[in-house]
Amino acid sequence: MVRGVLFYICSRVGIFVKKEAHVNFVTDPLEGRSTLGPADVLVIGWAEGKHTCVDLSGVSPLVGLSSRGFTVGQAALKVAS
């Protein structure tokens, strides 16, 4: 849902975007192909003509993130693990 809303807002204001865009420009030299999954949203020409990949992750409130022990990047680390 968040991806859809972000895509809709960007499209409505004239920002060129693609959903589920493959990022084939990042390749593994041993395999000769991209090892990354598609970006949730690819923003075309975002900054100085460069494209930007936006990857969204949802974190359940049940994973134990508390405000006392909050650390920047903790949610991303939990998603990655």
mmCIF file of the N, C-alpha and C atoms, coordinates in Angstrom:
data_MODEL
# 
_entry.id   MODEL 
# 
loop_
_atom_site.group_PDB 
_atom_site.id 
_atom_site.type_symbol 
_atom_site.label_atom_id 
_atom_site.label_alt_id 
_atom_site.label_comp_id 
_atom_site.label_asym_id 
_atom_site.label_entity_id 
_atom_site.label_seq_id 
_atom_site.pdbx_PDB_ins_code 
_atom_site.Cartn_x 
_atom_site.Cartn_y 
_atom_site.Cartn_z 
_atom_site.occupancy 
_atom_site.B_iso_or_equiv 
_atom_site.pdbx_formal_charge 
_atom_site.auth_seq_id 
_atom_site.auth_comp_id 
_atom_site.auth_asym_id 
_atom_site.auth_atom_id 
_atom_site.pdbx_PDB_model_num 
ATOM 1   N N  . MET A 1 1  ? 0.816  -1.185  0.000   1.00 0.00 ? 1  MET A N  1 
ATOM 2   C CA . MET A 1 1  ? 0.000  0.000   0.000   1.00 0.00 ? 1  MET A CA 1 
ATOM 3   C C  . MET A 1 1  ? 0.866  1.259   0.000   1.00 0.00 ? 1  MET A C  1 
ATOM 4   N N  . VAL A 1 2  ? 1.937  1.258   0.797   1.00 0.00 ? 2  VAL A N  1 
ATOM 5   C CA . VAL A 1 2  ? 2.815  2.430   0.864   1.00 0.00 ? 2  VAL A CA 1 
ATOM 6   C C  . VAL A 1 2  ? 3.470  2.665   -0.493  1.00 0.00 ? 2  VAL A C  1 
ATOM 7   N N  . ARG A 1 3  ? 3.896  1.581   -1.149  1.00 0.00 ? 3  ARG A N  1 
ATOM 8   C CA . ARG A 1 3  ? 4.500  1.699   -2.471  1.00 0.00 ? 3  ARG A CA 1 
ATOM 9   C C  . ARG A 1 3  ? 3.510  2.335   -3.458  1.00 0.00 ? 3  ARG A C  1 
ATOM 10  N N  . GLY A 1 4  ? 2.278  1.879   -3.419  1.00 0.00 ? 4  GLY A N  1 
ATOM 11  C CA . GLY A 1 4  ? 1.257  2.413   -4.306  1.00 0.00 ? 4  GLY A CA 1 
ATOM 12  C C  . GLY A 1 4  ? 0.998  3.888   -4.076  1.00 0.00 ? 4  GLY A C  1 
ATOM 13  N N  . VAL A 1 5  ? 0.961  4.305   -2.818  1.00 0.00 ? 5  VAL A N  1 
ATOM 14  C CA . VAL A 1 5  ? 0.725  5.719   -2.485  1.00 0.00 ? 5  VAL A CA 1 
ATOM 15  C C  . VAL A 1 5  ? 1.908  6.572   -2.941  1.00 0.00 ? 5  VAL A C  1 
ATOM 16  N N  . LEU A 1 6  ? 3.124  6.113   -2.683  1.00 0.00 ? 6  LEU A N  1 
ATOM 17  C CA . LEU A 1 6  ? 4.314  6.843   -3.110  1.00 0.00 ? 6  LEU A CA 1 
ATOM 18  C C  . LEU A 1 6  ? 4.336  6.978   -4.634  1.00 0.00 ? 6  LEU A C  1 
ATOM 19  N N  . PHE A 1 7  ? 4.035  5.898   -5.328  1.00 0.00 ? 7  PHE A N  1 
ATOM 20  C CA . PHE A 1 7  ? 3.991  5.911   -6.786  1.00 0.00 ? 7  PHE A CA 1 
ATOM 21  C C  . PHE A 1 7  ? 2.926  6.901   -7.287  1.00 0.00 ? 7  PHE A C  1 
ATOM 22  N N  . TYR A 1 8  ? 1.767  6.870   -6.688  1.00 0.00 ? 8  TYR A N  1 
ATOM 23  C CA . TYR A 1 8  ? 0.662  7.741   -7.092  1.00 0.00 ? 8  TYR A CA 1 
ATOM 24  C C  . TYR A 1 8  ? 1.026  9.215   -6.889  1.00 0.00 ? 8  TYR A C  1 
ATOM 25  N N  . ILE A 1 9  ? 1.575  9.546   -5.728  1.00 0.00 ? 9  ILE A N  1 
ATOM 26  C CA . ILE A 1 9  ? 1.929  10.936  -5.434  1.00 0.00 ? 9  ILE A CA 1 
ATOM 27  C C  . ILE A 1 9  ? 2.985  11.439  -6.418  1.00 0.00 ? 9  ILE A C  1 
ATOM 28  N N  . CYS A 1 10 ? 4.018  10.656  -6.637  1.00 0.00 ? 10 CYS A N  1 
ATOM 29  C CA . CYS A 1 10 ? 5.071  11.062  -7.569  1.00 0.00 ? 10 CYS A CA 1 
ATOM 30  C C  . CYS A 1 10 ? 4.510  11.253  -8.972  1.00 0.00 ? 10 CYS A C  1 
ATOM 31  N N  . SER A 1 11 ? 3.671  10.339  -9.410  1.00 0.00 ? 11 SER A N  1 
ATOM 32  C CA . SER A 1 11 ? 3.076  10.427  -10.746 1.00 0.00 ? 11 SER A CA 1 
ATOM 33  C C  . SER A 1 11 ? 2.217  11.673  -10.896 1.00 0.00 ? 11 SER A C  1 
ATOM 34  N N  . ARG A 1 12 ? 1.440  11.985  -9.870  1.00 0.00 ? 12 ARG A N  1 
ATOM 35  C CA . ARG A 1 12 ? 0.531  13.136  -9.932  1.00 0.00 ? 12 ARG A CA 1 
ATOM 36  C C  . ARG A 1 12 ? 1.262  14.477  -9.995  1.00 0.00 ? 12 ARG A C  1 
ATOM 37  N N  . VAL A 1 13 ? 2.449  14.556  -9.399  1.00 0.00 ? 13 VAL A N  1 
ATOM 38  C CA . VAL A 1 13 ? 3.186  15.824  -9.414  1.00 0.00 ? 13 VAL A CA 1 
ATOM 39  C C  . VAL A 1 13 ? 4.207  15.891  -10.540 1.00 0.00 ? 13 VAL A C  1 
ATOM 40  N N  . GLY A 1 14 ? 4.220  14.897  -11.416 1.00 0.00 ? 14 GLY A N  1 
ATOM 41  C CA . GLY A 1 14 ? 5.083  14.940  -12.593 1.00 0.00 ? 14 GLY A CA 1 
ATOM 42  C C  . GLY A 1 14 ? 6.451  14.326  -12.435 1.00 0.00 ? 14 GLY A C  1 
ATOM 43  N N  . ILE A 1 15 ? 6.678  13.584  -11.370 1.00 0.00 ? 15 ILE A N  1 
ATOM 44  C CA . ILE A 1 15 ? 7.948  12.881  -11.196 1.00 0.00 ? 15 ILE A CA 1 
ATOM 45  C C  . ILE A 1 15 ? 7.822  11.529  -11.882 1.00 0.00 ? 15 ILE A C  1 
ATOM 46  N N  . PHE A 1 16 ? 8.784  11.196  -12.748 1.00 0.00 ? 16 PHE A N  1 
ATOM 47  C CA . PHE A 1 16 ? 8.741  9.931   -13.471 1.00 0.00 ? 16 PHE A CA 1 
ATOM 48  C C  . PHE A 1 16 ? 9.206  8.800   -12.569 1.00 0.00 ? 16 PHE A C  1 
ATOM 49  N N  . VAL A 1 17 ? 8.346  7.800   -12.393 1.00 0.00 ? 17 VAL A N  1 
ATOM 50  C CA . VAL A 1 17 ? 8.640  6.668   -11.515 1.00 0.00 ? 17 VAL A CA 1 
ATOM 51  C C  . VAL A 1 17 ? 8.208  5.366   -12.183 1.00 0.00 ? 17 VAL A C  1 
ATOM 52  N N  . LYS A 1 18 ? 8.812  4.266   -11.720 1.00 0.00 ? 18 LYS A N  1 
ATOM 53  C CA . LYS A 1 18 ? 8.422  2.925   -12.141 1.00 0.00 ? 18 LYS A CA 1 
ATOM 54  C C  . LYS A 1 18 ? 8.265  2.075   -10.890 1.00 0.00 ? 18 LYS A C  1 
ATOM 55  N N  . LYS A 1 19 ? 7.269  1.207   -10.891 1.00 0.00 ? 19 LYS A N  1 
ATOM 56  C CA . LYS A 1 19 ? 7.093  0.252   -9.794  1.00 0.00 ? 19 LYS A CA 1 
ATOM 57  C C  . LYS A 1 19 ? 7.773  -1.056  -10.164 1.00 0.00 ? 19 LYS A C  1 
ATOM 58  N N  . GLU A 1 20 ? 8.321  -1.735  -9.156  1.00 0.00 ? 20 GLU A N  1 
ATOM 59  C CA . GLU A 1 20 ? 8.974  -3.031  -9.345  1.00 0.00 ? 20 GLU A CA 1 
ATOM 60  C C  . GLU A 1 20 ? 9.970  -2.988  -10.499 1.00 0.00 ? 20 GLU A C  1 
ATOM 61  N N  . ALA A 1 21 ? 10.825 -1.987  -10.499 1.00 0.00 ? 21 ALA A N  1 
ATOM 62  C CA . ALA A 1 21 ? 11.800 -1.797  -11.580 1.00 0.00 ? 21 ALA A CA 1 
ATOM 63  C C  . ALA A 1 21 ? 13.042 -2.632  -11.318 1.00 0.00 ? 21 ALA A C  1 
ATOM 64  N N  . HIS A 1 22 ? 13.490 -3.339  -12.333 1.00 0.00 ? 22 HIS A N  1 
ATOM 65  C CA . HIS A 1 22 ? 14.723 -4.124  -12.211 1.00 0.00 ? 22 HIS A CA 1 
ATOM 66  C C  . HIS A 1 22 ? 15.918 -3.190  -12.274 1.00 0.00 ? 22 HIS A C  1 
ATOM 67  N N  . VAL A 1 23 ? 16.887 -3.423  -11.423 1.00 0.00 ? 23 VAL A N  1 
ATOM 68  C CA . VAL A 1 23 ? 18.079 -2.576  -11.344 1.00 0.00 ? 23 VAL A CA 1 
ATOM 69  C C  . VAL A 1 23 ? 19.263 -3.362  -11.896 1.00 0.00 ? 23 VAL A C  1 
ATOM 70  N N  . ASN A 1 24 ? 19.285 -3.520  -13.190 1.00 0.00 ? 24 ASN A N  1 
ATOM 71  C CA . ASN A 1 24 ? 20.310 -4.327  -13.842 1.00 0.00 ? 24 ASN A CA 1 
ATOM 72  C C  . ASN A 1 24 ? 21.661 -3.637  -13.934 1.00 0.00 ? 24 ASN A C  1 
ATOM 73  N N  . PHE A 1 25 ? 21.744 -2.371  -13.503 1.00 0.00 ? 25 PHE A N  1 
ATOM 74  C CA . PHE A 1 25 ? 23.016 -1.666  -13.573 1.00 0.00 ? 25 PHE A CA 1 
ATOM 75  C C  . PHE A 1 25 ? 23.958 -2.074  -12.449 1.00 0.00 ? 25 PHE A C  1 
ATOM 76  N N  . VAL A 1 26 ? 23.477 -2.819  -11.447 1.00 0.00 ? 26 VAL A N  1 
ATOM 77  C CA . VAL A 1 26 ? 24.327 -3.329  -10.379 1.00 0.00 ? 26 VAL A CA 1 
ATOM 78  C C  . VAL A 1 26 ? 24.476 -4.829  -10.630 1.00 0.00 ? 26 VAL A C  1 
ATOM 79  N N  . THR A 1 27 ? 25.670 -5.233  -11.045 1.00 0.00 ? 27 THR A N  1 
ATOM 80  C CA . THR A 1 27 ? 25.851 -6.636  -11.410 1.00 0.00 ? 27 THR A CA 1 
ATOM 81  C C  . THR A 1 27 ? 26.940 -7.289  -10.575 1.00 0.00 ? 27 THR A C  1 
ATOM 82  N N  . ASP A 1 28 ? 26.817 -8.595  -10.450 1.00 0.00 ? 28 ASP A N  1 
ATOM 83  C CA . ASP A 1 28 ? 27.841 -9.402  -9.803  1.00 0.00 ? 28 ASP A CA 1 
ATOM 84  C C  . ASP A 1 28 ? 28.819 -9.825  -10.899 1.00 0.00 ? 28 ASP A C  1 
ATOM 85  N N  . PRO A 1 29 ? 30.103 -9.454  -10.783 1.00 0.00 ? 29 PRO A N  1 
ATOM 86  C CA . PRO A 1 29 ? 31.046 -9.777  -11.855 1.00 0.00 ? 29 PRO A CA 1 
ATOM 87  C C  . PRO A 1 29 ? 31.186 -11.281 -12.101 1.00 0.00 ? 29 PRO A C  1 
ATOM 88  N N  . LEU A 1 30 ? 30.983 -12.097 -11.073 1.00 0.00 ? 30 LEU A N  1 
ATOM 89  C CA . LEU A 1 30 ? 31.100 -13.542 -11.257 1.00 0.00 ? 30 LEU A CA 1 
ATOM 90  C C  . LEU A 1 30 ? 29.906 -14.119 -11.997 1.00 0.00 ? 30 LEU A C  1 
ATOM 91  N N  . GLU A 1 31 ? 28.727 -13.578 -11.757 1.00 0.00 ? 31 GLU A N  1 
ATOM 92  C CA . GLU A 1 31 ? 27.528 -14.099 -12.397 1.00 0.00 ? 31 GLU A CA 1 
ATOM 93  C C  . GLU A 1 31 ? 27.144 -13.328 -13.652 1.00 0.00 ? 31 GLU A C  1 
ATOM 94  N N  . GLY A 1 32 ? 27.659 -12.106 -13.813 1.00 0.00 ? 32 GLY A N  1 
ATOM 95  C CA . GLY A 1 32 ? 27.368 -11.306 -14.991 1.00 0.00 ? 32 GLY A CA 1 
ATOM 96  C C  . GLY A 1 32 ? 25.945 -10.775 -15.050 1.00 0.00 ? 32 GLY A C  1 
ATOM 97  N N  . ARG A 1 33 ? 25.250 -10.776 -13.928 1.00 0.00 ? 33 ARG A N  1 
ATOM 98  C CA . ARG A 1 33 ? 23.881 -10.272 -13.890 1.00 0.00 ? 33 ARG A CA 1 
ATOM 99  C C  . ARG A 1 33 ? 23.614 -9.668  -12.524 1.00 0.00 ? 33 ARG A C  1 
ATOM 100 N N  . SER A 1 34 ? 22.510 -8.962  -12.422 1.00 0.00 ? 34 SER A N  1 
ATOM 101 C CA . SER A 1 34 ? 22.148 -8.340  -11.160 1.00 0.00 ? 34 SER A CA 1 
ATOM 102 C C  . SER A 1 34 ? 21.736 -9.404  -10.153 1.00 0.00 ? 34 SER A C  1 
ATOM 103 N N  . THR A 1 35 ? 22.218 -9.266  -8.946  1.00 0.00 ? 35 THR A N  1 
ATOM 104 C CA . THR A 1 35 ? 21.821 -10.186 -7.880  1.00 0.00 ? 35 THR A CA 1 
ATOM 105 C C  . THR A 1 35 ? 20.771 -9.552  -6.975  1.00 0.00 ? 35 THR A C  1 
ATOM 106 N N  . LEU A 1 36 ? 20.375 -8.322  -7.314  1.00 0.00 ? 36 LEU A N  1 
ATOM 107 C CA . LEU A 1 36 ? 19.378 -7.620  -6.512  1.00 0.00 ? 36 LEU A CA 1 
ATOM 108 C C  . LEU A 1 36 ? 17.984 -7.878  -7.058  1.00 0.00 ? 36 LEU A C  1 
ATOM 109 N N  . GLY A 1 37 ? 17.024 -7.859  -6.168  1.00 0.00 ? 37 GLY A N  1 
ATOM 110 C CA . GLY A 1 37 ? 15.636 -7.921  -6.594  1.00 0.00 ? 37 GLY A CA 1 
ATOM 111 C C  . GLY A 1 37 ? 15.225 -6.566  -7.144  1.00 0.00 ? 37 GLY A C  1 
ATOM 112 N N  . PRO A 1 38 ? 14.048 -6.486  -7.724  1.00 0.00 ? 38 PRO A N  1 
ATOM 113 C CA . PRO A 1 38 ? 13.608 -5.191  -8.254  1.00 0.00 ? 38 PRO A CA 1 
ATOM 114 C C  . PRO A 1 38 ? 13.396 -4.165  -7.142  1.00 0.00 ? 38 PRO A C  1 
ATOM 115 N N  . ALA A 1 39 ? 13.638 -2.915  -7.480  1.00 0.00 ? 39 ALA A N  1 
ATOM 116 C CA . ALA A 1 39 ? 13.378 -1.819  -6.534  1.00 0.00 ? 39 ALA A CA 1 
ATOM 117 C C  . ALA A 1 39 ? 11.871 -1.628  -6.429  1.00 0.00 ? 39 ALA A C  1 
ATOM 118 N N  . ASP A 1 40 ? 11.385 -1.335  -5.249  1.00 0.00 ? 40 ASP A N  1 
ATOM 119 C CA . ASP A 1 40 ? 9.953  -1.087  -5.094  1.00 0.00 ? 40 ASP A CA 1 
ATOM 120 C C  . ASP A 1 40 ? 9.514  0.083   -5.964  1.00 0.00 ? 40 ASP A C  1 
ATOM 121 N N  . VAL A 1 41 ? 10.269 1.170   -5.911  1.00 0.00 ? 41 VAL A N  1 
ATOM 122 C CA . VAL A 1 41 ? 9.986  2.340   -6.742  1.00 0.00 ? 41 VAL A CA 1 
ATOM 123 C C  . VAL A 1 41 ? 11.324 2.863   -7.267  1.00 0.00 ? 41 VAL A C  1 
ATOM 124 N N  . LEU A 1 42 ? 11.388 3.103   -8.575  1.00 0.00 ? 42 LEU A N  1 
ATOM 125 C CA . LEU A 1 42 ? 12.564 3.717   -9.188  1.00 0.00 ? 42 LEU A CA 1 
ATOM 126 C C  . LEU A 1 42 ? 12.167 5.117   -9.618  1.00 0.00 ? 42 LEU A C  1 
ATOM 127 N N  . VAL A 1 43 ? 12.846 6.118   -9.046  1.00 0.00 ? 43 VAL A N  1 
ATOM 128 C CA . VAL A 1 43 ? 12.573 7.515   -9.373  1.00 0.00 ? 43 VAL A CA 1 
ATOM 129 C C  . VAL A 1 43 ? 13.578 7.921   -10.442 1.00 0.00 ? 43 VAL A C  1 
ATOM 130 N N  . ILE A 1 44 ? 13.062 8.278   -11.617 1.00 0.00 ? 44 ILE A N  1 
ATOM 131 C CA . ILE A 1 44 ? 13.910 8.595   -12.759 1.00 0.00 ? 44 ILE A CA 1 
ATOM 132 C C  . ILE A 1 44 ? 14.365 10.057  -12.682 1.00 0.00 ? 44 ILE A C  1 
ATOM 133 N N  . GLY A 1 45 ? 15.682 10.271  -12.757 1.00 0.00 ? 45 GLY A N  1 
ATOM 134 C CA . GLY A 1 45 ? 16.228 11.630  -12.771 1.00 0.00 ? 45 GLY A CA 1 
ATOM 135 C C  . GLY A 1 45 ? 15.973 12.418  -11.500 1.00 0.00 ? 45 GLY A C  1 
ATOM 136 N N  . TRP A 1 46 ? 16.114 11.793  -10.346 1.00 0.00 ? 46 TRP A N  1 
ATOM 137 C CA . TRP A 1 46 ? 15.774 12.424  -9.070  1.00 0.00 ? 46 TRP A CA 1 
ATOM 138 C C  . TRP A 1 46 ? 16.716 13.572  -8.715  1.00 0.00 ? 46 TRP A C  1 
ATOM 139 N N  . ALA A 1 47 ? 18.007 13.302  -8.617  1.00 0.00 ? 47 ALA A N  1 
ATOM 140 C CA . ALA A 1 47 ? 18.964 14.336  -8.212  1.00 0.00 ? 47 ALA A CA 1 
ATOM 141 C C  . ALA A 1 47 ? 20.058 14.436  -9.266  1.00 0.00 ? 47 ALA A C  1 
ATOM 142 N N  . GLU A 1 48 ? 20.192 15.615  -9.847  1.00 0.00 ? 48 GLU A N  1 
ATOM 143 C CA . GLU A 1 48 ? 21.206 15.876  -10.868 1.00 0.00 ? 48 GLU A CA 1 
ATOM 144 C C  . GLU A 1 48 ? 21.140 14.856  -12.006 1.00 0.00 ? 48 GLU A C  1 
ATOM 145 N N  . GLY A 1 49 ? 19.931 14.443  -12.349 1.00 0.00 ? 49 GLY A N  1 
ATOM 146 C CA . GLY A 1 49 ? 19.731 13.501  -13.445 1.00 0.00 ? 49 GLY A CA 1 
ATOM 147 C C  . GLY A 1 49 ? 19.980 12.050  -13.094 1.00 0.00 ? 49 GLY A C  1 
ATOM 148 N N  . LYS A 1 50 ? 20.316 11.771  -11.842 1.00 0.00 ? 50 LYS A N  1 
ATOM 149 C CA . LYS A 1 50 ? 20.586 10.393  -11.426 1.00 0.00 ? 50 LYS A CA 1 
ATOM 150 C C  . LYS A 1 50 ? 19.308 9.748   -10.917 1.00 0.00 ? 50 LYS A C  1 
ATOM 151 N N  . HIS A 1 51 ? 19.179 8.466   -11.181 1.00 0.00 ? 51 HIS A N  1 
ATOM 152 C CA . HIS A 1 51 ? 18.015 7.710   -10.730 1.00 0.00 ? 51 HIS A CA 1 
ATOM 153 C C  . HIS A 1 51 ? 18.183 7.330   -9.257  1.00 0.00 ? 51 HIS A C  1 
ATOM 154 N N  . THR A 1 52 ? 17.057 7.127   -8.576  1.00 0.00 ? 52 THR A N  1 
ATOM 155 C CA . THR A 1 52 ? 17.075 6.734   -7.168  1.00 0.00 ? 52 THR A CA 1 
ATOM 156 C C  . THR A 1 52 ? 16.162 5.534   -6.964  1.00 0.00 ? 52 THR A C  1 
ATOM 157 N N  . CYS A 1 53 ? 16.681 4.510   -6.303  1.00 0.00 ? 53 CYS A N  1 
ATOM 158 C CA . CYS A 1 53 ? 15.888 3.326   -5.968  1.00 0.00 ? 53 CYS A CA 1 
ATOM 159 C C  . CYS A 1 53 ? 15.331 3.497   -4.568  1.00 0.00 ? 53 CYS A C  1 
ATOM 160 N N  . VAL A 1 54 ? 14.040 3.237   -4.417  1.00 0.00 ? 54 VAL A N  1 
ATOM 161 C CA . VAL A 1 54 ? 13.405 3.286   -3.108  1.00 0.00 ? 54 VAL A CA 1 
ATOM 162 C C  . VAL A 1 54 ? 12.928 1.875   -2.795  1.00 0.00 ? 54 VAL A C  1 
ATOM 163 N N  . ASP A 1 55 ? 13.416 1.334   -1.716  1.00 0.00 ? 55 ASP A N  1 
ATOM 164 C CA . ASP A 1 55 ? 13.006 0.008   -1.294  1.00 0.00 ? 55 ASP A CA 1 
ATOM 165 C C  . ASP A 1 55 ? 12.303 0.157   0.046   1.00 0.00 ? 55 ASP A C  1 
ATOM 166 N N  . LEU A 1 56 ? 11.089 -0.306  0.124   1.00 0.00 ? 56 LEU A N  1 
ATOM 167 C CA . LEU A 1 56 ? 10.278 -0.133  1.330   1.00 0.00 ? 56 LEU A CA 1 
ATOM 168 C C  . LEU A 1 56 ? 10.190 -1.442  2.101   1.00 0.00 ? 56 LEU A C  1 
ATOM 169 N N  . SER A 1 57 ? 10.287 -1.347  3.403   1.00 0.00 ? 57 SER A N  1 
ATOM 170 C CA . SER A 1 57 ? 10.142 -2.510  4.270   1.00 0.00 ? 57 SER A CA 1 
ATOM 171 C C  . SER A 1 57 ? 9.182  -2.164  5.393   1.00 0.00 ? 57 SER A C  1 
ATOM 172 N N  . GLY A 1 58 ? 8.282  -3.066  5.659   1.00 0.00 ? 58 GLY A N  1 
ATOM 173 C CA . GLY A 1 58 ? 7.376  -2.890  6.785   1.00 0.00 ? 58 GLY A CA 1 
ATOM 174 C C  . GLY A 1 58 ? 7.883  -3.665  7.983   1.00 0.00 ? 58 GLY A C  1 
ATOM 175 N N  . VAL A 1 59 ? 7.799  -3.057  9.136   1.00 0.00 ? 59 VAL A N  1 
ATOM 176 C CA . VAL A 1 59 ? 8.247  -3.720  10.365  1.00 0.00 ? 59 VAL A CA 1 
ATOM 177 C C  . VAL A 1 59 ? 7.058  -3.822  11.299  1.00 0.00 ? 59 VAL A C  1 
ATOM 178 N N  . SER A 1 60 ? 6.785  -5.017  11.743  1.00 0.00 ? 60 SER A N  1 
ATOM 179 C CA . SER A 1 60 ? 5.674  -5.243  12.657  1.00 0.00 ? 60 SER A CA 1 
ATOM 180 C C  . SER A 1 60 ? 5.987  -4.636  14.022  1.00 0.00 ? 60 SER A C  1 
ATOM 181 N N  . PRO A 1 61 ? 4.972  -4.086  14.698  1.00 0.00 ? 61 PRO A N  1 
ATOM 182 C CA . PRO A 1 61 ? 5.215  -3.561  16.045  1.00 0.00 ? 61 PRO A CA 1 
ATOM 183 C C  . PRO A 1 61 ? 5.525  -4.670  17.044  1.00 0.00 ? 61 PRO A C  1 
ATOM 184 N N  . LEU A 1 62 ? 5.375  -5.904  16.624  1.00 0.00 ? 62 LEU A N  1 
ATOM 185 C CA . LEU A 1 62 ? 5.633  -7.029  17.522  1.00 0.00 ? 62 LEU A CA 1 
ATOM 186 C C  . LEU A 1 62 ? 7.090  -7.463  17.551  1.00 0.00 ? 62 LEU A C  1 
ATOM 187 N N  . VAL A 1 63 ? 7.979  -6.797  16.792  1.00 0.00 ? 63 VAL A N  1 
ATOM 188 C CA . VAL A 1 63 ? 9.375  -7.213  16.748  1.00 0.00 ? 63 VAL A CA 1 
ATOM 189 C C  . VAL A 1 63 ? 10.202 -6.689  17.915  1.00 0.00 ? 63 VAL A C  1 
ATOM 190 N N  . GLY A 1 64 ? 9.618  -5.879  18.762  1.00 0.00 ? 64 GLY A N  1 
ATOM 191 C CA . GLY A 1 64 ? 10.315 -5.460  19.975  1.00 0.00 ? 64 GLY A CA 1 
ATOM 192 C C  . GLY A 1 64 ? 11.126 -4.187  19.851  1.00 0.00 ? 64 GLY A C  1 
ATOM 193 N N  . LEU A 1 65 ? 10.731 -3.269  19.010  1.00 0.00 ? 65 LEU A N  1 
ATOM 194 C CA . LEU A 1 65 ? 11.416 -1.985  18.952  1.00 0.00 ? 65 LEU A CA 1 
ATOM 195 C C  . LEU A 1 65 ? 10.804 -1.093  20.031  1.00 0.00 ? 65 LEU A C  1 
ATOM 196 N N  . SER A 1 66 ? 11.583 -0.696  20.986  1.00 0.00 ? 66 SER A N  1 
ATOM 197 C CA . SER A 1 66 ? 11.052 0.156   22.050  1.00 0.00 ? 66 SER A CA 1 
ATOM 198 C C  . SER A 1 66 ? 11.665 1.545   21.946  1.00 0.00 ? 66 SER A C  1 
ATOM 199 N N  . SER A 1 67 ? 10.979 2.532   22.493  1.00 0.00 ? 67 SER A N  1 
ATOM 200 C CA . SER A 1 67 ? 11.484 3.903   22.398  1.00 0.00 ? 67 SER A CA 1 
ATOM 201 C C  . SER A 1 67 ? 12.709 4.129   23.288  1.00 0.00 ? 67 SER A C  1 
ATOM 202 N N  . ARG A 1 68 ? 12.818 3.391   24.395  1.00 0.00 ? 68 ARG A N  1 
ATOM 203 C CA . ARG A 1 68 ? 13.974 3.584   25.279  1.00 0.00 ? 68 ARG A CA 1 
ATOM 204 C C  . ARG A 1 68 ? 15.258 3.110   24.625  1.00 0.00 ? 68 ARG A C  1 
ATOM 205 N N  . GLY A 1 69 ? 15.206 1.973   23.964  1.00 0.00 ? 69 GLY A N  1 
ATOM 206 C CA . GLY A 1 69 ? 16.410 1.431   23.351  1.00 0.00 ? 69 GLY A CA 1 
ATOM 207 C C  . GLY A 1 69 ? 16.471 1.687   21.856  1.00 0.00 ? 69 GLY A C  1 
ATOM 208 N N  . PHE A 1 70 ? 15.837 2.763   21.404  1.00 0.00 ? 70 PHE A N  1 
ATOM 209 C CA . PHE A 1 70 ? 15.785 3.033   19.961  1.00 0.00 ? 70 PHE A CA 1 
ATOM 210 C C  . PHE A 1 70 ? 17.161 3.414   19.439  1.00 0.00 ? 70 PHE A C  1 
ATOM 211 N N  . THR A 1 71 ? 17.527 2.791   18.334  1.00 0.00 ? 71 THR A N  1 
ATOM 212 C CA . THR A 1 71 ? 18.776 3.091   17.656  1.00 0.00 ? 71 THR A CA 1 
ATOM 213 C C  . THR A 1 71 ? 18.462 3.312   16.190  1.00 0.00 ? 71 THR A C  1 
ATOM 214 N N  . VAL A 1 72 ? 19.019 4.359   15.613  1.00 0.00 ? 72 VAL A N  1 
ATOM 215 C CA . VAL A 1 72 ? 18.809 4.614   14.193  1.00 0.00 ? 72 VAL A CA 1 
ATOM 216 C C  . VAL A 1 72 ? 19.312 3.416   13.402  1.00 0.00 ? 72 VAL A C  1 
ATOM 217 N N  . GLY A 1 73 ? 18.496 2.920   12.493  1.00 0.00 ? 73 GLY A N  1 
ATOM 218 C CA . GLY A 1 73 ? 18.865 1.777   11.660  1.00 0.00 ? 73 GLY A CA 1 
ATOM 219 C C  . GLY A 1 73 ? 18.493 0.435   12.245  1.00 0.00 ? 73 GLY A C  1 
ATOM 220 N N  . GLN A 1 74 ? 17.947 0.412   13.466  1.00 0.00 ? 74 GLN A N  1 
ATOM 221 C CA . GLN A 1 74 ? 17.609 -0.853  14.124  1.00 0.00 ? 74 GLN A CA 1 
ATOM 222 C C  . GLN A 1 74 ? 16.548 -1.612  13.338  1.00 0.00 ? 74 GLN A C  1 
ATOM 223 N N  . ALA A 1 75 ? 15.560 -0.918  12.816  1.00 0.00 ? 75 ALA A N  1 
ATOM 224 C CA . ALA A 1 75 ? 14.500 -1.576  12.050  1.00 0.00 ? 75 ALA A CA 1 
ATOM 225 C C  . ALA A 1 75 ? 15.081 -2.212  10.799  1.00 0.00 ? 75 ALA A C  1 
ATOM 226 N N  . ALA A 1 76 ? 15.986 -1.513  10.111  1.00 0.00 ? 76 ALA A N  1 
ATOM 227 C CA . ALA A 1 76 ? 16.597 -2.071  8.903   1.00 0.00 ? 76 ALA A CA 1 
ATOM 228 C C  . ALA A 1 76 ? 17.421 -3.302  9.231   1.00 0.00 ? 76 ALA A C  1 
ATOM 229 N N  . LEU A 1 77 ? 18.122 -3.286  10.350  1.00 0.00 ? 77 LEU A N  1 
ATOM 230 C CA . LEU A 1 77 ? 18.918 -4.455  10.751  1.00 0.00 ? 77 LEU A CA 1 
ATOM 231 C C  . LEU A 1 77 ? 18.009 -5.644  11.046  1.00 0.00 ? 77 LEU A C  1 
ATOM 232 N N  . LYS A 1 78 ? 16.867 -5.410  11.683  1.00 0.00 ? 78 LYS A N  1 
ATOM 233 C CA . LYS A 1 78 ? 15.930 -6.493  11.985  1.00 0.00 ? 78 LYS A CA 1 
ATOM 234 C C  . LYS A 1 78 ? 15.341 -7.059  10.691  1.00 0.00 ? 78 LYS A C  1 
ATOM 235 N N  . VAL A 1 79 ? 15.059 -6.188  9.722   1.00 0.00 ? 79 VAL A N  1 
ATOM 236 C CA . VAL A 1 79 ? 14.522 -6.660  8.438   1.00 0.00 ? 79 VAL A CA 1 
ATOM 237 C C  . VAL A 1 79 ? 15.569 -7.507  7.732   1.00 0.00 ? 79 VAL A C  1 
ATOM 238 N N  . ALA A 1 80 ? 16.811 -7.061  7.746   1.00 0.00 ? 80 ALA A N  1 
ATOM 239 C CA . ALA A 1 80 ? 17.883 -7.781  7.062   1.00 0.00 ? 80 ALA A CA 1 
ATOM 240 C C  . ALA A 1 80 ? 18.150 -9.151  7.687   1.00 0.00 ? 80 ALA A C  1 
ATOM 241 N N  . SER A 1 81 ? 17.966 -9.236  8.992   1.00 0.00 ? 81 SER A N  1 
ATOM 242 C CA . SER A 1 81 ? 18.217 -10.527 9.641   1.00 0.00 ? 81 SER A CA 1 
ATOM 243 C C  . SER A 1 81 ? 17.051 -11.457 9.452   1.00 0.00 ? 81 SER A C  1 
# 
